Amino acid sequence: MKWTDINDIAIELVDAHPDVDPLQVNFVDLRNWVIELPGFDDEPDRCGEKILEAIQAAWIEEAD
């Protein structure tokens, strides 16, 4: 997965952190959790706030 695989990342985050409210996650933790996902293979520094916002929004949607 790459940073641009927003929906795939959101699905993986739901599975990896089922008891976490995505609205309560700060971007530092979110970034670290994405980097730690199995199958994630992208440069950690290629991520910006807009990507993290999109991942968080997709995670919220997926969790509902």
C-alpha distances in whole Angstrom, upper triangle without the diagonal:
4,7,8,6,9,10,8,7,11,12,10,13,15,15,15,18,20,23,22,23,20,23,24,21,21,19,19,18,15,14,14,13,10,10,11,9,9,6,4,6,7,11,12,15,13,13,16,18,17,14,14,17,15,13,16,18,15,15,19,19,17,20,23
4,5,5,8,11,9,9,12,14,13,14,17,18,17,19,22,24,22,23,20,22,23,20,20,17,17,17,15,12,14,13,10,10,12,11,12,9,6,6,5,8,10,12,9,10,13,15,14,11,12,15,13,12,15,17,15,16,19,19,18,21,24
4,6,7,10,10,8,11,13,13,13,16,18,17,18,21,23,21,21,17,19,21,18,17,14,15,15,12,10,12,12,9,9,12,11,13,12,8,9,7,8,9,10,8,7,9,11,11,7,9,12,10,9,12,14,13,14,17,18,17,19,22
4,5,9,9,9,11,13,14,15,17,19,19,20,22,25,22,22,18,20,22,19,19,16,18,18,15,13,16,15,12,13,16,14,16,13,11,11,10,12,12,13,10,9,11,13,11,7,10,12,9,9,13,13,12,14,17,17,16,19,22
4,6,5,6,9,10,11,12,15,16,16,18,20,22,21,21,17,20,22,19,20,17,19,18,15,14,16,14,11,13,15,12,13,11,10,11,10,13,14,16,13,12,14,15,13,10,11,13,10,9,12,13,11,12,15,15,14,17,19
4,6,5,6,9,10,11,12,15,15,16,17,20,18,17,14,16,18,16,17,15,17,16,13,12,15,13,10,13,15,13,15,13,11,13,13,15,15,16,14,12,13,13,11,8,9,10,7,5,9,9,7,9,12,12,11,14,16
4,5,5,6,9,10,11,13,14,15,16,19,17,17,14,16,19,17,19,17,19,18,14,15,17,15,12,15,16,13,15,14,13,15,15,18,18,20,17,15,16,16,14,11,12,12,9,7,10,10,6,8,11,10,8,12,14
4,5,5,6,9,10,11,12,14,15,18,17,18,15,18,20,18,20,18,19,18,14,15,16,14,11,13,14,11,12,10,10,13,14,17,17,19,17,16,18,18,17,13,13,15,12,9,12,13,9,10,13,12,10,13,16
4,5,5,6,9,10,10,12,14,16,15,16,13,16,17,15,16,14,16,14,11,11,12,10,7,10,11,8,10,10,8,11,12,15,14,16,15,13,15,15,15,11,11,12,10,7,10,11,9,8,12,12,10,12,15
4,5,5,6,9,10,10,11,14,12,13,10,13,15,13,15,14,16,14,11,12,14,11,9,13,13,11,13,13,12,15,16,18,17,19,18,15,16,16,15,12,11,11,9,6,7,9,6,4,8,9,7,9,12
4,5,5,6,9,10,10,14,13,14,12,15,17,16,18,17,19,17,13,15,16,13,11,14,14,11,12,12,13,16,17,20,19,22,20,18,20,19,18,15,14,15,13,10,11,12,8,7,10,10,7,8,11
4,5,5,6,8,10,13,13,14,13,16,17,15,17,17,17,15,12,13,13,10,9,11,11,7,9,10,10,14,15,18,17,20,19,17,19,19,19,16,14,16,14,11,12,14,11,9,12,13,10,11,14
4,5,5,6,8,10,9,11,9,13,14,11,14,13,15,12,9,11,11,8,7,11,10,8,10,12,12,15,16,18,17,19,19,16,18,17,17,15,12,14,13,9,10,12,10,7,10,12,9,9,13
4,6,5,5,8,8,10,9,13,14,13,16,16,17,14,12,15,15,11,11,15,14,11,13,15,15,19,20,22,20,23,22,20,21,20,20,17,15,16,15,11,11,12,10,7,9,10,7,6,10
4,6,6,9,10,13,12,16,17,15,18,18,19,16,14,16,16,12,12,15,13,10,11,13,14,18,20,22,21,24,24,21,23,23,23,20,18,19,18,14,14,16,13,10,13,14,10,9,13
4,6,9,9,12,12,16,16,14,16,16,17,13,12,14,13,9,10,12,10,8,10,13,13,17,19,21,19,22,22,20,22,21,22,19,17,18,18,14,14,16,15,11,14,16,13,12,15
4,6,6,9,9,13,12,11,14,15,15,12,11,14,13,9,11,14,12,11,13,16,16,19,21,22,20,23,23,20,22,21,21,19,16,17,17,14,13,15,14,10,12,14,12,10,14
4,6,8,10,13,13,13,16,18,19,15,14,17,16,13,14,17,16,14,16,18,19,22,24,25,23,26,26,23,24,23,23,21,18,19,19,15,14,16,14,11,12,13,11,8,11
4,7,9,12,11,12,15,17,18,15,14,18,17,14,16,19,17,16,19,21,21,25,26,27,25,27,28,25,25,24,24,23,19,20,20,17,15,17,16,12,12,15,13,10,12
4,6,9,8,8,12,14,15,12,11,15,15,12,14,17,16,15,18,21,20,23,24,25,22,24,25,22,22,20,21,19,16,16,17,14,12,14,14,10,10,13,12,10,12
4,5,6,7,11,13,15,13,12,15,16,14,15,19,18,18,21,23,22,25,25,26,23,25,25,21,21,19,19,18,15,14,16,13,10,12,13,9,8,11,11,9,10
4,5,5,9,10,13,11,9,12,14,12,13,16,16,16,19,21,19,22,22,23,20,22,21,18,18,15,16,15,11,11,12,10,6,8,10,7,6,10,10,8,11
4,6,8,10,13,12,11,14,16,15,16,19,20,19,23,24,22,25,24,25,22,23,23,19,18,15,15,15,12,11,12,11,8,9,11,9,7,11,12,11,12
4,7,10,12,10,10,14,15,14,16,19,19,19,23,25,23,25,25,25,22,23,23,20,19,16,17,17,13,13,15,13,10,12,14,12,10,14,15,13,15
4,7,8,7,6,10,11,10,12,15,15,16,20,21,19,22,21,21,18,19,20,16,16,13,15,14,11,11,13,11,8,11,13,11,11,15,15,13,16
4,6,6,6,9,10,11,12,14,16,17,21,22,20,22,20,20,16,17,18,14,13,11,13,13,10,10,13,12,10,13,15,13,13,17,18,17,19
4,5,5,6,8,10,10,12,14,15,19,20,17,19,17,16,13,13,14,11,10,8,10,10,7,8,11,10,9,12,14,13,14,17,18,17,20
4,5,5,6,9,10,11,13,15,18,20,17,18,17,15,12,12,14,11,11,10,13,13,9,12,14,13,12,16,17,16,17,20,20,20,23
4,5,5,6,9,10,10,12,16,18,16,18,17,16,13,14,16,13,13,13,15,14,10,13,15,12,11,15,16,14,15,19,18,17,21
4,5,5,6,9,10,11,15,16,13,16,15,15,12,14,14,11,12,11,13,11,7,10,11,9,8,12,12,10,13,16,15,15,18
4,6,5,6,9,10,14,15,12,13,12,11,8,10,11,8,9,10,12,10,7,10,12,10,10,14,14,13,15,18,18,18,21
4,5,5,6,9,12,14,11,13,12,12,9,11,13,11,13,13,16,13,11,14,15,13,13,17,17,15,18,20,19,19,23
4,5,5,6,10,12,10,13,13,14,11,14,15,13,15,15,16,14,11,14,15,11,12,15,15,12,15,18,16,16,20
4,5,5,9,10,7,10,10,11,9,12,12,10,13,13,14,11,9,13,13,9,11,14,13,11,15,17,15,16,19
4,6,8,9,6,8,8,9,7,10,11,10,13,15,16,13,12,15,15,12,14,17,17,15,19,20,19,20,23
4,6,9,7,10,11,12,10,14,15,14,17,18,19,16,15,18,18,15,16,19,18,16,19,21,19,19,23
4,6,6,9,11,13,12,16,16,15,18,19,19,16,15,17,17,13,15,18,16,14,17,19,16,17,21
4,6,9,12,14,14,18,18,17,20,22,22,19,18,21,20,16,18,21,18,17,20,21,18,19,23
4,6,10,13,14,17,16,16,20,22,22,18,18,21,19,16,19,21,18,17,21,22,19,20,24
4,6,9,10,13,13,13,16,18,18,15,15,18,16,14,16,19,17,16,20,21,18,20,23
4,7,9,12,11,12,16,19,19,15,16,19,18,16,19,21,19,19,23,24,22,23,27
4,6,9,8,9,13,16,16,13,14,18,17,15,18,20,19,19,23,23,22,24,27
4,5,6,8,12,15,16,13,14,18,17,16,19,21,21,21,24,25,25,26,29
4,6,6,10,13,14,12,12,16,16,14,17,20,19,19,22,24,23,24,28
4,5,8,11,13,12,12,16,16,16,18,20,21,21,24,25,25,26,29
4,7,10,11,9,11,14,14,14,17,19,19,20,22,24,24,25,28
4,7,8,6,7,11,11,11,13,15,16,16,19,21,21,22,25
4,6,5,6,9,10,11,12,14,16,17,19,20,21,22,25
4,5,5,6,9,10,10,12,14,15,16,18,20,21,23
4,5,5,6,9,10,11,12,14,15,17,18,20,22
4,5,5,6,9,10,11,12,14,15,16,18,20
4,5,5,6,9,10,10,12,14,15,16,18
4,5,5,6,9,10,11,12,14,15,17
4,5,5,6,8,10,11,12,14,16
4,5,5,6,9,10,10,12,14
4,5,5,6,9,10,10,13
4,5,5,6,9,10,11
4,5,5,6,8,10
4,5,5,6,9
4,6,5,6
4,6,5
4,5
4
